[in-house]
Amino acid sequence: MDFRTACEETKTGICLLQDGNQEPFKVRLHLAKDILMIQEQDVICVSGEPFYSGERTVTIRRQTVGGFGLSIKGGAEHNIPVVISKISKEQRAELSGLLFIGDAILQINGINVRKCRHEEVVQVLRNAGEEVTLTVSFLKRAPAFLKLPLNEDCACAPSDQSSGTSSPLCDSGLHLNYHPNNTDTLSCSSWPTSPGLRWEKRWCDLRLIPLLHSRFSQYVPGTDLSRQNAFQVIAVDGVCSGIIQCLSAEDCIDWLQAIATNISNLTKHNDSDLLDQRKHCFTVQSESGEDLYFSVELDSDLAQWERAFQTATFLEVERIQCKTYACVLESHLMGLTIDFSTGFICFDGATKAVLWRYKFSQLKGSSDDGKSKIKFLFQNPDTKQIEAKELEFSNLFAVLHCIHSFFAAKVACLDPLFLGNQAAASAAPSSATTSKAKYTT
């Protein structure tokens, strides 16, 4: 069972996402009981086994009256290719599965127009002849200022703009628009050359944020400046959603309340089941998932226990260096090694051949179904694309604890305060011995 099937959907909507220095682009947020999914649109082949395509080639014939039935926006003046912004209502049936709103025009009759300005592309199309072959690729993160519709149901109104200067932020339909009275046929061929291929625009997972112990904030990190109608969600492992911009203050409040409710619901059972209600309590989870409850008298005692656990985790990871677990991938026996130096390594259980390997820094998110499956989201260092890897384990809690321990040890290695404390402990063996005996007891 896919780990998402057990999630109860609570909210879905369109927002803008700003990721780093990129221009904000439209995404779909899908909030479930224990996860926040951030999805972007992409075009995939739906004939046979689905796959993604970088480029498609479509040949269309200019109509006697009205042109191609398309409108375009964008251009090199905005550091993006020209994109299809509208498709006429009359052309939609013919172009369905071949061209989409949001497709970037890369070549026109073999002429590279990737870096051409808007008006230059208009001129190339105007002089392209009766039959035009377009090489296109869907622009997944189209800047929000283009105001592209999310579906193909936006009609391109016929108009005659054969003269004058076009604008890269306005729909240019000069000699591209379709006239409904014309009955000329339209011919299409898609890439690859197989005539049966059809394409479909879909929402695809961009980022998955587990909500258990996660937090959210409207503030700019390190300041007391609050973002207007925007927030970010940070998972317990540090994976960040990016800055999510809502369309209104009311929409932002709705999203924050829904996310806060789901985070709270995930932790309520831990609070209500505590056997000891005294102030300074903590729990230790065993390998089988059982919670063991403890309490101490003072704040200082609780802090000391916390430091002891952190130190013990670091020392144990430093001692063993790596840990291997048996797992299953598509009914095949595999092994997953968590290595302190190199990261994650998945190999075939029979041949020991390595299937994939990633560094700790490449893990951008993970989720589990609470039973046996873990879905890892790694970032490919070359393409920067997120690659999902799902494995099934017989001892899920042990694997999760091991991964968290290795990550905590990695962080500890970079913490100068922690390293300083470790050095001080090594310089005073007698006090360290006493402390160790106490924690062991």
Solvent accessible surface area in square Angstrom, and as a share of the most:
residue,aa,sasa,rsa
1,M,121,0.54
2,D,55,0.29
3,F,8,0.03
4,R,76,0.28
5,T,88,0.51
6,A,61,0.47
7,C,22,0.13
8,E,114,0.51
9,E,103,0.46
10,T,69,0.40
11,K,53,0.22
12,T,58,0.34
13,G,20,0.19
14,I,53,0.27
15,C,0,0.00
16,L,33,0.16
17,L,0,0.00
18,Q,53,0.24
19,D,38,0.19
20,G,62,0.60
21,N,161,0.82
22,Q,80,0.36
23,E,96,0.43
24,P,26,0.17
25,F,2,0.01
26,K,63,0.27
27,V,0,0.00
28,R,66,0.24
29,L,0,0.00
30,H,37,0.17
31,L,0,0.00
32,A,1,0.01
33,K,95,0.40
34,D,46,0.24
35,I,3,0.02
36,L,0,0.00
37,M,7,0.03
38,I,0,0.00
39,Q,14,0.06
40,E,12,0.05
41,Q,24,0.11
42,D,18,0.09
43,V,4,0.02
44,I,11,0.06
45,C,0,0.00
46,V,44,0.25
47,S,31,0.20
48,G,72,0.69
49,E,146,0.65
50,P,71,0.45
51,F,79,0.33
52,Y,130,0.50
53,S,22,0.14
54,G,53,0.51
55,E,67,0.30
56,R,4,0.02
57,T,39,0.23
58,V,0,0.00
59,T,22,0.13
60,I,1,0.00
61,R,101,0.37
62,R,32,0.12
63,Q,5,0.02
64,T,108,0.63
65,V,74,0.43
66,G,24,0.23
67,G,4,0.04
68,F,3,0.01
69,G,0,0.00
70,L,5,0.03
71,S,4,0.02
72,I,1,0.01
73,K,19,0.08
74,G,0,0.00
75,G,0,0.00
76,A,30,0.24
77,E,56,0.25
78,H,59,0.27
79,N,144,0.74
80,I,22,0.11
81,P,25,0.16
82,V,0,0.00
83,V,0,0.00
84,I,0,0.00
85,S,1,0.01
86,K,52,0.22
87,I,3,0.01
88,S,0,0.00
89,K,137,0.58
90,E,73,0.33
91,Q,5,0.02
92,R,54,0.20
93,A,88,0.68
94,E,94,0.42
95,L,1,0.01
96,S,59,0.38
97,G,8,0.08
98,L,12,0.06
99,L,3,0.02
100,F,12,0.05
101,I,2,0.01
102,G,3,0.03
103,D,0,0.00
104,A,3,0.02
105,I,1,0.01
106,L,16,0.08
107,Q,50,0.22
108,I,0,0.00
109,N,65,0.34
110,G,59,0.57
111,I,93,0.47
112,N,88,0.45
113,V,1,0.00
114,R,76,0.28
115,K,183,0.78
116,C,30,0.18
117,R,128,0.47
118,H,1,0.00
119,E,53,0.24
120,E,84,0.37
121,V,0,0.00
122,V,2,0.01
123,Q,64,0.29
124,V,36,0.21
125,L,6,0.03
126,R,67,0.24
127,N,116,0.59
128,A,19,0.15
129,G,37,0.36
130,E,106,0.48
131,E,78,0.35
132,V,0,0.00
133,T,44,0.26
134,L,2,0.01
135,T,18,0.10
136,V,0,0.00
137,S,26,0.17
138,F,27,0.11
139,L,42,0.21
140,K,61,0.26
141,R,77,0.28
142,A,19,0.15
143,P,12,0.08
144,A,22,0.17
145,F,73,0.30
146,L,0,0.00
147,K,156,0.66
148,L,18,0.09
149,P,38,0.24
150,L,48,0.24
151,N,81,0.41
152,E,40,0.18
153,D,107,0.55
154,C,40,0.24
155,A,54,0.42
156,C,7,0.04
157,A,76,0.59
158,P,69,0.43
159,S,48,0.31
160,D,123,0.64
161,Q,78,0.35
162,S,47,0.30
163,S,94,0.60
164,G,64,0.61
165,T,122,0.71
166,S,23,0.15
167,S,45,0.29
168,P,26,0.16
169,L,78,0.39
170,C,76,0.46
171,D,42,0.22
172,S,2,0.01
173,G,3,0.03
174,L,5,0.03
175,H,77,0.34
176,L,3,0.02
177,N,10,0.05
178,Y,23,0.09
179,H,56,0.25
180,P,67,0.42
181,N,121,0.62
182,N,19,0.10
183,T,126,0.73
184,D,62,0.32
185,T,111,0.65
186,L,23,0.11
187,S,55,0.36
188,C,42,0.25
189,S,63,0.41
190,S,12,0.08
191,W,114,0.40
192,P,48,0.30
193,T,133,0.77
194,S,55,0.35
195,P,139,0.87
196,G,50,0.48
197,L,23,0.11
198,R,101,0.37
199,W,6,0.02
200,E,72,0.32
201,K,34,0.14
202,R,98,0.36
203,W,58,0.20
204,C,25,0.15
205,D,52,0.27
206,L,10,0.05
207,R,35,0.13
208,L,1,0.01
209,I,0,0.00
210,P,27,0.17
211,L,0,0.00
212,L,79,0.39
213,H,105,0.47
214,S,9,0.06
215,R,149,0.54
216,F,70,0.29
217,S,28,0.18
218,Q,50,0.22
219,Y,114,0.43
220,V,54,0.31
221,P,95,0.60
222,G,90,0.87
223,T,66,0.38
224,D,122,0.63
225,L,113,0.56
226,S,69,0.45
227,R,41,0.15
228,Q,156,0.70
229,N,38,0.20
230,A,5,0.04
231,F,0,0.00
232,Q,19,0.08
233,V,0,0.00
234,I,22,0.11
235,A,5,0.04
236,V,95,0.55
237,D,56,0.29
238,G,50,0.48
239,V,18,0.10
240,C,46,0.28
241,S,0,0.00
242,G,9,0.09
243,I,38,0.19
244,I,0,0.00
245,Q,48,0.21
246,C,11,0.07
247,L,127,0.63
248,S,42,0.27
249,A,49,0.38
250,E,120,0.54
251,D,37,0.19
252,C,4,0.02
253,I,93,0.47
254,D,70,0.36
255,W,4,0.01
256,L,23,0.11
257,Q,112,0.50
258,A,23,0.18
259,I,0,0.00
260,A,38,0.29
261,T,73,0.43
262,N,11,0.06
263,I,25,0.13
264,S,48,0.31
265,N,74,0.38
266,L,29,0.14
267,T,32,0.19
268,K,118,0.50
269,H,105,0.47
270,N,56,0.29
271,D,91,0.47
272,S,87,0.56
273,D,82,0.42
274,L,52,0.26
275,L,149,0.74
276,D,34,0.18
277,Q,138,0.61
278,R,142,0.52
279,K,168,0.71
280,H,23,0.10
281,C,31,0.19
282,F,40,0.17
283,T,64,0.37
284,V,46,0.27
285,Q,100,0.44
286,S,37,0.24
287,E,126,0.57
288,S,91,0.59
289,G,19,0.19
290,E,104,0.46
291,D,53,0.28
292,L,73,0.36
293,Y,61,0.23
294,F,94,0.39
295,S,32,0.21
296,V,30,0.17
297,E,123,0.55
298,L,107,0.53
299,D,92,0.48
300,S,72,0.46
301,D,38,0.20
302,L,51,0.25
303,A,37,0.29
304,Q,57,0.25
305,W,59,0.21
306,E,101,0.45
307,R,133,0.48
308,A,10,0.08
309,F,88,0.37
310,Q,93,0.41
311,T,40,0.23
312,A,57,0.44
313,T,39,0.23
314,F,15,0.06
315,L,86,0.43
316,E,77,0.35
317,V,4,0.03
318,E,84,0.38
319,R,169,0.62
320,I,55,0.28
321,Q,71,0.31
322,C,58,0.35
323,K,87,0.37
324,T,70,0.41
325,Y,22,0.09
326,A,70,0.54
327,C,3,0.02
328,V,59,0.34
329,L,40,0.20
330,E,145,0.65
331,S,109,0.70
332,H,113,0.51
333,L,115,0.57
334,M,14,0.06
335,G,4,0.03
336,L,0,0.00
337,T,19,0.11
338,I,0,0.00
339,D,29,0.15
340,F,25,0.11
341,S,84,0.54
342,T,67,0.39
343,G,0,0.00
344,F,1,0.00
345,I,26,0.13
346,C,0,0.00
347,F,32,0.14
348,D,34,0.18
349,G,20,0.19
350,A,92,0.72
351,T,98,0.57
352,K,130,0.55
353,A,55,0.43
354,V,73,0.42
355,L,78,0.39
356,W,29,0.10
357,R,135,0.49
358,Y,18,0.07
359,K,132,0.56
360,F,18,0.08
361,S,82,0.53
362,Q,26,0.12
363,L,17,0.08
364,K,69,0.29
365,G,0,0.00
366,S,28,0.18
367,S,11,0.07
368,D,48,0.25
369,D,27,0.14
370,G,44,0.42
371,K,147,0.62
372,S,26,0.17
373,K,37,0.16
374,I,1,0.01
375,K,27,0.11
376,F,2,0.01
377,L,11,0.06
378,F,0,0.00
379,Q,55,0.24
380,N,32,0.16
381,P,79,0.50
382,D,126,0.65
383,T,79,0.46
384,K,128,0.54
385,Q,92,0.41
386,I,55,0.28
387,E,51,0.23
388,A,55,0.43
389,K,54,0.23
390,E,55,0.25
391,L,2,0.01
392,E,65,0.29
393,F,4,0.02
394,S,119,0.77
395,N,54,0.28
396,L,5,0.03
397,F,85,0.35
398,A,11,0.08
399,V,0,0.00
400,L,36,0.18
401,H,123,0.55
402,C,11,0.06
403,I,10,0.05
404,H,98,0.44
405,S,14,0.09
406,F,2,0.01
407,F,47,0.20
408,A,54,0.42
409,A,1,0.01
410,K,60,0.26
411,V,98,0.56
412,A,14,0.11
413,C,46,0.28
414,L,149,0.74
415,D,55,0.28
416,P,108,0.68
417,L,131,0.65
418,F,27,0.11
419,L,77,0.38
420,G,41,0.40
421,N,78,0.40
422,Q,36,0.16
423,A,65,0.50
424,A,62,0.48
425,A,47,0.36
426,S,92,0.59
427,A,86,0.67
428,A,41,0.32
429,P,93,0.59
430,S,88,0.57
431,S,68,0.44
432,A,40,0.31
433,T,91,0.53
434,T,96,0.56
435,S,34,0.22
436,K,146,0.62
437,A,58,0.45
438,K,103,0.44
439,Y,59,0.23
440,T,113,0.66
441,T,146,0.85
